[in-house]
Amino acid sequence: MDNWRLQQLTGMLKEDPNDEFLLFAIAQEYTKLEQLETAIDHYNQLKNMNPEYVGLYYHLAAAYAELELVKEAARTYEEGILIAQKLGDQHALSELMNAKMNFELEMGF
């Protein structure tokens, strides 16, 4: 692991394995490193830990889309939209709906 920030975050997560923000940050680092499968694994760990962590859905769906996992991306956008509606998070809802619309246009739905 060459990425210093990733090393730091991973070390911190070992000390506090239930820290949702650290898990999200690690997934983000893997995304930046274009290690999307590993990023997806971390986003899904976070999703299993706390399905209402609404910020993960946008990024998880984008990672799936980047890997051309179309069904998984579409499903993840839908799940995120439902969570954002449930939580009343209008900002996340707007971002997810826009991202889903752009994704569908790009995929020719």
Protein Blocks (a to p, Z undefined) as FASTA:
>chain_A
ZZlklmmmmmmmmmmmmlmklmmmmmmmmmmnopaklmmmmmmmmmmmmmmlmklmmmmm
mmmmmnopaklmmmmmmmmmmmmmmnopaklmmmmmmmmmmmmmmnoZZ
